[in-house]
Structure formats: C-alpha cells, structure tokens
Amino acid sequence: MINVIIADHQAIFRAGIAKVLAVEEDVRIVGQPQSPEQLLNALDKLRPRVLILASSYMSFLHDIQEIATRHHTAVLMLCDNNESASDFMRMGMQVVIYRSANGPMVVEAVRRLAQGQ
C-alpha cells in the first residue's frame, strides 16, 4: 500500500487529487493538511511513502525535506503552470508535475516515486 499525504493550499485541488487516487487499490490517502504546521506534524507522525506538495509551501521546504529524508518519504512537487520545473529540480525535488497534469499522470508519478524511480 502506498500511503500518501496531499499538501495543497487549495481545498478543491486536494479533493480532486484525493478523488483520483482513492480509486486506486494500491494507494491510500493518509492526510490532507491545510497549513504548514499541520503538514510538518502529519509528515512526521504519519510517515507516508509519498508527499504531494504544492509549491505554495516553499518557505517550509527545508523542514519538509529534513523530515521526508528522515522517514524515507518521496516528494512530488506540484507547480503552477507559470513556474519552472527545472528550478524545483535544482532544489532537490525528485519529481515535479504541473497542476494541469491529468489523473493518470499523477497516479503514475505516485507509483514510480513509491518504487524509488
């Protein structure tokens, strides 16, 4: 089972990604934090395999990466269409996808990250 936390500042986007992932038999949503504090707590306590992280949490990236590394959590960065994916890759993000990505692309990215790809 792939445990996933979805951290995004937009509730409608969190709900949409959760709906896409919820129908997958090998994926379980374990958290949908709404604030940076909730995210750091959930990441430390729930220890997901994959964290789907919105770029709006960039000011907390150091703390997020520290906890994610400690618990072997892979981070999938969601960036806005006007942001550069290569900038996030230089910051150490393993996978970067745009908000415009379709459902199957998100599912595939989560599975690949969970497998260490």
MIKEVEX-199041 format. One line per 3 residues: number of its first residue (from 1); for each residue z, y, x of N, C-alpha, C, CB. Coordinates in nm, 2 decimals. Each point is the difference from the previous one (the first is absolute). Glycine has a CB too. Layout:
// MIKEVEX-199041
NUM> Z,Y,X,Z,Y,X,Z,Y,X,Z,Y,X; ...
END
This chain:
// MIKEVEX-199041
1> 0.00,-0.12,0.08,0.00,0.12,-0.08,0.00,0.12,0.09,0.12,-0.12,-0.19; -0.20,0.22,0.16,-0.01,0.12,0.07,0.08,0.11,-0.08,-0.23,-0.06,0.10; 0.34,0.10,-0.04,0.08,0.10,-0.06,-0.05,0.14,0.04,0.20,-0.15,0.00
4> -0.22,0.24,-0.10,-0.06,0.13,0.02,0.09,0.11,-0.05,-0.23,-0.11,-0.01; 0.24,0.22,0.08,0.05,0.12,-0.05,-0.11,0.10,-0.01,0.23,-0.04,0.10; -0.24,0.11,-0.21,-0.10,0.11,-0.02,0.07,0.13,0.00,-0.15,-0.15,-0.14
7> 0.13,0.23,0.24,0.06,0.14,0.01,-0.11,0.10,-0.01,0.19,-0.09,0.15; -0.19,0.16,-0.27,-0.09,0.10,-0.02,0.07,0.11,-0.09,-0.20,-0.16,0.02; 0.16,0.29,0.00,0.07,0.10,-0.07,-0.05,0.02,-0.14,0.03,0.11,0.21
10> -0.15,-0.18,-0.25,-0.05,0.01,-0.13,0.03,-0.13,-0.08,-0.19,0.15,0.09; 0.27,-0.14,-0.19,0.04,-0.11,-0.08,-0.12,-0.08,-0.06,0.21,0.12,-0.05; -0.31,-0.05,0.01,-0.12,-0.06,-0.06,-0.07,-0.09,0.10,-0.02,0.19,-0.16
13> 0.02,-0.14,0.28,-0.07,-0.08,0.11,0.08,-0.12,0.04,-0.10,0.21,0.08; 0.23,-0.20,-0.08,0.09,-0.11,0.03,-0.02,-0.11,-0.11,0.17,0.15,0.12; -0.18,-0.10,-0.24,-0.01,-0.10,-0.12,-0.14,-0.06,0.01,0.15,0.14,-0.14
16> -0.25,-0.07,0.18,-0.14,-0.06,0.01,-0.01,-0.10,0.10,-0.09,0.21,-0.08; 0.15,-0.19,0.20,-0.01,-0.10,0.11,0.09,-0.12,-0.04,-0.04,0.18,0.17; 0.15,-0.15,-0.23,0.09,-0.11,-0.04,-0.07,-0.09,-0.10,0.20,0.14,0.04
19> -0.27,-0.08,-0.13,-0.08,-0.08,-0.10,-0.10,-0.09,0.06,0.04,0.18,-0.17; -0.11,-0.12,0.27,-0.11,-0.07,0.07,0.07,-0.12,0.08,-0.14,0.21,0.02; 0.25,-0.19,0.05,0.06,-0.10,0.08,0.08,-0.11,-0.09,0.01,0.17,0.19
22> 0.04,-0.12,-0.30,0.09,-0.09,-0.08,-0.08,-0.13,-0.05,0.13,0.21,-0.07; -0.26,-0.20,0.05,-0.07,-0.11,-0.05,-0.03,-0.11,0.11,-0.10,0.15,-0.17; 0.13,-0.11,0.29,-0.02,-0.10,0.11,0.11,-0.09,0.02,-0.14,0.17,0.12
25> 0.12,-0.30,-0.12,0.11,-0.10,0.01,0.08,0.00,0.13,-0.14,-0.14,-0.15; 0.08,0.20,0.25,0.06,-0.01,0.13,0.07,0.14,0.04,-0.16,-0.18,0.07; 0.16,0.27,-0.16,0.05,0.14,0.03,0.12,0.03,-0.10,-0.23,0.07,0.09
28> 0.33,-0.01,-0.04,0.12,0.04,-0.09,0.04,0.14,0.04,0.08,-0.24,-0.03; -0.08,0.33,-0.06,0.04,0.14,0.02,0.16,-0.01,0.00,-0.22,0.10,-0.11; 0.28,-0.06,0.22,0.15,0.00,0.00,0.06,0.14,-0.01,-0.02,-0.21,0.14
31> -0.07,0.31,-0.13,0.06,0.14,-0.01,-0.11,0.10,-0.01,0.19,-0.07,0.14; -0.15,0.18,-0.21,-0.09,0.11,-0.02,0.08,0.13,0.01,-0.15,-0.13,-0.15; 0.20,0.16,0.27,0.08,0.12,0.02,-0.07,0.13,-0.03,0.12,-0.13,0.18
34> -0.04,0.22,-0.23,-0.06,0.13,-0.04,0.04,0.11,0.09,0.01,-0.08,-0.23; 0.07,0.06,0.33,0.04,0.10,0.09,0.01,-0.06,0.14,0.13,0.13,-0.18; -0.14,-0.04,0.28,0.01,-0.05,0.14,0.14,-0.08,0.03,-0.15,0.19,0.07
37> 0.25,-0.14,-0.13,0.13,-0.07,0.02,0.00,-0.14,-0.07,0.12,0.23,0.01; -0.17,-0.24,-0.13,-0.02,-0.13,-0.06,-0.09,-0.09,0.08,0.04,0.11,-0.23; -0.14,-0.05,0.28,-0.09,-0.08,0.08,0.07,-0.06,0.13,-0.19,0.14,-0.08
40> 0.26,-0.06,0.15,0.07,-0.05,0.12,0.10,-0.11,-0.03,-0.04,0.23,0.11; 0.11,-0.21,-0.22,0.10,-0.09,-0.04,-0.07,-0.13,-0.05,0.16,0.19,-0.07; -0.26,-0.18,-0.01,-0.07,-0.12,-0.05,-0.06,-0.08,0.12,-0.05,0.11,-0.22
43> -0.01,-0.04,0.31,-0.07,-0.06,0.12,0.11,-0.08,0.08,-0.18,0.18,0.00; 0.29,-0.12,0.02,0.11,-0.07,0.08,0.06,-0.12,-0.08,0.04,0.22,0.11; -0.01,-0.20,-0.24,0.07,-0.10,-0.07,-0.09,-0.11,-0.05,0.16,0.17,-0.07
46> -0.29,-0.14,0.02,-0.08,-0.10,-0.06,-0.09,-0.07,0.10,0.00,0.14,-0.21; -0.02,-0.08,0.32,-0.08,-0.06,0.11,-0.13,-0.06,-0.04,0.21,-0.05,0.11; -0.30,0.13,-0.17,-0.13,-0.05,-0.05,-0.09,-0.04,0.12,0.02,0.15,-0.20
49> -0.12,-0.23,0.17,-0.10,-0.04,0.10,-0.10,0.11,0.02,0.03,-0.24,-0.07; -0.06,0.32,-0.04,-0.10,0.11,0.00,0.06,0.12,-0.07,-0.19,-0.17,0.00; 0.17,0.28,0.06,0.04,0.13,-0.06,-0.13,0.08,-0.02,0.23,0.00,0.11
52> -0.26,0.03,-0.24,-0.11,0.09,-0.03,0.06,0.14,0.00,-0.13,-0.18,-0.14; 0.08,0.27,0.23,0.07,0.13,0.02,-0.10,0.11,-0.02,0.15,-0.11,0.16; -0.12,0.21,-0.24,-0.08,0.11,-0.02,0.02,0.10,0.11,0.01,-0.03,-0.25
55> -0.12,0.10,0.29,0.01,0.10,0.11,0.10,0.11,-0.03,-0.24,-0.05,0.05; 0.28,0.07,-0.17,0.10,0.10,-0.04,0.14,-0.02,0.07,-0.13,0.03,-0.22; 0.15,-0.15,0.27,0.12,-0.04,0.07,0.00,0.02,0.15,0.04,-0.16,-0.19
58> -0.14,0.23,0.24,-0.03,0.01,0.14,0.12,0.07,0.08,-0.24,0.01,-0.05; 0.31,0.07,-0.02,0.12,0.07,0.07,0.11,-0.10,0.03,-0.06,0.21,-0.11; 0.05,-0.33,0.05,0.10,-0.10,0.03,-0.05,-0.12,0.07,0.11,0.07,-0.21
61> -0.23,-0.05,0.27,-0.08,-0.11,0.06,0.08,-0.07,0.11,-0.21,0.11,-0.06; 0.28,-0.03,0.15,0.07,-0.06,0.11,0.11,-0.10,-0.05,-0.04,0.21,0.13; 0.12,-0.16,-0.23,0.10,-0.09,-0.06,-0.06,-0.12,-0.07,0.15,0.20,-0.03
64> -0.26,-0.18,-0.04,-0.06,-0.11,-0.07,-0.05,-0.10,0.10,-0.07,0.15,-0.19; 0.00,-0.11,0.30,-0.05,-0.09,0.10,0.11,-0.08,0.07,-0.20,0.15,0.03; 0.31,-0.08,-0.01,0.11,-0.06,0.07,0.06,-0.12,-0.08,0.05,0.22,0.11
67> -0.03,-0.20,-0.24,0.05,-0.10,-0.09,-0.10,-0.11,-0.02,0.14,0.17,-0.12; -0.27,-0.13,0.10,-0.11,-0.10,-0.02,-0.01,-0.09,0.12,-0.12,0.16,-0.15; 0.13,-0.11,0.27,-0.01,-0.08,0.12,0.12,-0.09,0.01,-0.13,0.18,0.12
70> 0.24,-0.13,-0.15,0.12,-0.09,0.01,0.00,-0.12,-0.09,0.13,0.21,0.06; -0.19,-0.19,-0.18,-0.01,-0.11,-0.10,-0.14,-0.06,-0.01,0.18,0.12,-0.13; -0.26,-0.09,0.23,-0.14,-0.06,0.00,-0.08,0.02,-0.13,0.09,-0.17,0.15
73> -0.08,0.30,-0.20,-0.07,0.04,-0.11,-0.13,0.07,0.04,0.22,0.03,-0.13; -0.33,-0.08,0.07,-0.13,0.06,0.03,-0.02,0.12,-0.09,-0.10,-0.22,0.07; 0.04,0.33,-0.02,-0.01,0.12,-0.07,-0.15,0.03,-0.03,0.21,0.09,0.10
76> -0.24,-0.07,-0.23,-0.13,0.03,-0.05,0.00,0.15,-0.04,-0.05,-0.24,-0.07; -0.02,0.33,0.14,0.01,0.14,-0.04,-0.11,0.03,-0.10,0.08,0.06,0.23; -0.04,0.01,-0.33,-0.09,0.05,-0.10,-0.02,0.15,0.03,0.08,-0.16,-0.18
79> -0.21,0.20,0.20,-0.02,0.14,0.03,-0.09,0.06,-0.10,0.03,-0.05,0.24; -0.02,0.18,-0.26,-0.09,0.07,-0.09,-0.14,0.01,0.06,0.20,0.13,-0.09; -0.30,-0.12,0.00,-0.14,0.00,0.04,-0.03,0.11,0.10,-0.06,-0.10,-0.22
82> 0.14,0.21,0.23,-0.03,0.11,0.09,0.07,-0.02,0.13,-0.03,0.15,-0.19; 0.10,-0.26,0.21,0.08,-0.03,0.13,-0.08,-0.09,0.08,0.22,0.03,-0.11; -0.20,-0.03,0.24,-0.07,-0.08,0.10,0.07,-0.13,0.03,-0.10,0.21,0.10
85> 0.04,-0.32,-0.13,0.07,-0.13,0.03,0.02,-0.02,0.14,-0.11,-0.10,-0.19; 0.03,0.15,0.28,0.02,-0.02,0.14,0.12,0.08,0.05,-0.24,-0.02,0.03; 0.28,0.13,-0.09,0.12,0.07,0.03,0.12,-0.10,-0.02,-0.10,0.23,-0.06
88> 0.10,-0.30,-0.05,0.11,-0.09,-0.03,0.01,-0.12,0.09,-0.02,0.08,-0.24; -0.10,-0.13,0.28,-0.01,-0.11,0.09,0.06,0.04,0.14,-0.21,-0.09,-0.12; 0.19,0.21,0.16,0.06,0.05,0.12,0.15,0.01,0.00,-0.21,0.13,0.04
91> 0.26,-0.11,-0.16,0.15,0.00,-0.02,0.06,-0.13,-0.01,-0.03,0.21,-0.12; -0.05,-0.32,0.13,0.05,-0.13,0.00,-0.01,-0.08,-0.13,0.15,0.08,0.17; -0.22,-0.03,-0.27,-0.02,-0.07,-0.12,-0.09,-0.12,0.02,0.03,0.22,-0.13
94> 0.01,-0.33,0.07,-0.08,-0.12,0.02,-0.12,0.00,-0.08,0.21,-0.12,0.05; -0.20,0.16,-0.18,-0.11,0.01,-0.09,0.00,0.13,-0.08,0.00,-0.25,-0.02; -0.11,0.31,0.01,-0.01,0.13,-0.08,-0.11,-0.02,-0.10,0.08,0.14,0.19
97> -0.04,-0.12,-0.32,-0.11,0.00,-0.10,0.01,0.13,-0.08,0.01,-0.25,-0.01; -0.11,0.29,-0.05,-0.01,0.12,-0.08,0.05,-0.03,-0.15,-0.19,0.09,0.15; 0.24,0.01,-0.21,0.04,-0.02,-0.14,-0.11,-0.04,-0.09,0.17,0.18,0.04
100> -0.29,-0.15,0.00,-0.12,-0.04,-0.08,-0.03,-0.15,0.01,-0.09,0.24,0.03; 0.16,-0.31,0.05,-0.03,-0.14,0.02,0.02,-0.08,-0.13,0.07,0.02,0.24; -0.16,-0.12,-0.26,0.01,-0.08,-0.12,0.11,-0.10,0.01,-0.24,0.04,-0.05
103> 0.28,-0.10,-0.06,0.11,-0.10,-0.01,-0.02,-0.12,0.10,0.03,0.07,-0.24; -0.15,-0.13,0.23,-0.02,-0.12,0.10,0.02,0.04,0.14,-0.16,-0.10,-0.17; 0.12,0.22,0.21,0.02,0.05,0.14,0.15,0.01,0.03,-0.22,0.12,-0.01
106> 0.30,-0.07,-0.08,0.14,0.01,0.02,0.06,-0.14,0.02,0.01,0.22,-0.13; -0.04,-0.31,0.04,0.05,-0.13,0.00,-0.04,-0.07,0.14,-0.01,-0.02,-0.26; -0.11,0.03,0.30,-0.04,-0.06,0.12,0.07,0.06,0.12,-0.22,-0.04,-0.10
109> 0.24,0.17,0.10,0.07,0.07,0.11,0.15,-0.05,0.01,-0.15,0.20,-0.03; 0.21,-0.21,-0.09,0.14,-0.05,0.00,0.01,-0.15,0.05,0.05,0.15,-0.20; -0.14,-0.23,0.16,0.00,-0.14,0.05,-0.03,-0.01,0.15,-0.08,-0.07,-0.22
112> -0.01,0.15,0.27,-0.03,0.00,0.14,0.12,0.05,0.08,-0.25,0.03,-0.05; 0.31,0.07,0.01,0.12,0.05,0.07,0.11,-0.10,0.00,-0.06,0.23,-0.06; 0.08,-0.30,-0.05,0.10,-0.10,-0.01,-0.02,-0.11,0.10,0.03,0.06,-0.24
115> -0.16,-0.09,0.26,-0.04,-0.11,0.10,0.00,0.05,0.14,-0.13,-0.10,-0.18; 0.16,0.23,0.21,0.00,0.05,0.13,-0.13,0.05,0.05,0.18,-0.15,0.04; -0.28,0.16,-0.13,-0.13,0.04,0.04,-0.01,0.15,0.00,-0.10,-0.21,-0.09
END
